[in-house]
Amino acid sequence: MHTCVTNFQPHRDLASLPCCGRDAIQRNLSVVRLAGWGSWARITQSVVISLIVCLYSITMSKQHRTESKQHRTDPVTPIRVFRPDPASALLRLARLCAGPVERAQRALEHLQQRLFDSWLGVSTQESGQPTRQPGLVESGDNRPYDGCQWLPVRRALRDLAPCSSEVSVDLGAGKGKFLLIAGRLPYQAVTGIEIDEDLALWATRNIEQSKRRLRAQVVECITADVMEWPIPDDASVIFMYNPFIGPTFRTAVSHIFESYDRRPRKLHIVYDYPWEHDWLLSTGRVVVDNVWPRSWPARLRWWLDGNVIVSYRVVSEKEREHPSPQMRGPSFRSRLALQRWSMPNDQRFE
Ligand SMILES: C[S@@+](CC[C@H](N)C(=O)[O-])C[C@H]1O[C@@H](n2cnc3c(N)ncnc32)[C@H](O)[C@@H]1O
């Protein structure tokens, strides 16, 4: 039997074929469909659903076995008819998955850091060595070096739409990881301030090493204490990855407000792991614009702990009474995050 293959329409033409031929063609068609890109999503979905069903059945049968065993050891207690309890089984399932998911997330985070370093030919990993600055150790305000996370910080900066007339500053630059991330965006200048000479030297070396991959016109790291360093009046993004707390933080932020008051402009504080969030809001000089997860891949309900990056827009004394509308996160989760971080929230940081 000959079937015309040009203009073949499965629904119309298959109906006219004998049963065995129809089956064979339908099998082949499903193979062809499976080869399409869209089907990969469906395959993954089916695999995930099957896995969940398997794990669910395992937990249910485990629950059943435990109850039967209990009855064998204690025959006095009347036999309880086994009734599946989906809620507790799902809870167990979630607990069962939590460990492996957490480990997978950590592995991906680590891989991301390694990829960043090897791609740019730099070293931004923390060495575990204590800082050499005695003042830094004595004053409990200053946090030790730890590099920020590449993809979340890049995303936060890109959402602020950097342009070639803007200047970005990192207070507490460490080995310059932020400088390299921001340096890949079209800023006019990216400047880092680092109190520890060794770390500042390391940052300068990293900048040199990755120069040909940077897009910003100037990328530099200055050795200085933020307490004595005035914020430049052309800065539009001030980044901080929890570099200091307490009086040091307050002095640094007062320098930011002074710079804004000298020259009011679009100025954002991008605060990674915002330890001083409540105090910063209490100044009344900032409005929360956006919130992002500070790790990639993002944790489930990431906005409920301190692992966030918050973008605060600096406002004038006058504007604080009538703040202009905030930027709205596009997704439901971003809106929830914004809701939680637009107010003081007593978040505990460690
Ligand atoms: C958590 S690390 C952040 C590193 C970098 N910003 C990044 O994201 O990769 C904090 C850094 O702030 C520096 N730091 C602490 N107190 C400082 C101060 N008073 N002035 C300048 N830098 C300071 C520390 O030496 C440390 O390297």
The ligand as a Gaussian input file, in Angstrom:
#p B3LYP/6-31G(d) Opt

LIG

0 1
 C       33.129000      40.670000      53.132000
 S       34.560000      41.402000      52.406000
 C       33.879000      42.014000      50.904000
 C       34.800000      41.856000      49.709000
 C       34.315000      42.419000      48.404000
 N       33.521000      43.607000      48.544000
 C       33.551000      41.390000      47.617000
 O       32.346000      41.540000      47.581000
 O       34.100000      40.473000      47.066000
 C       34.746000      42.842000      53.461000
 C       36.041000      43.607000      53.218000
 O       35.912000      44.869000      53.848000
 C       37.198000      45.272000      54.291000
 N       37.057000      46.315000      55.328000
 C       36.639000      46.141000      56.595000
 N       36.653000      47.311000      57.246000
 C       37.091000      48.266000      56.387000
 C       37.306000      49.657000      56.488000
 N       37.097000      50.318000      57.621000
 N       37.740000      50.320000      55.384000
 C       37.952000      49.670000      54.228000
 N       37.772000      48.328000      54.069000
 C       37.339000      47.633000      55.139000
 C       37.792000      43.965000      54.832000
 O       39.199000      44.020000      54.880000
 C       37.257000      42.942000      53.806000
 O       38.198000      42.707000      52.798000

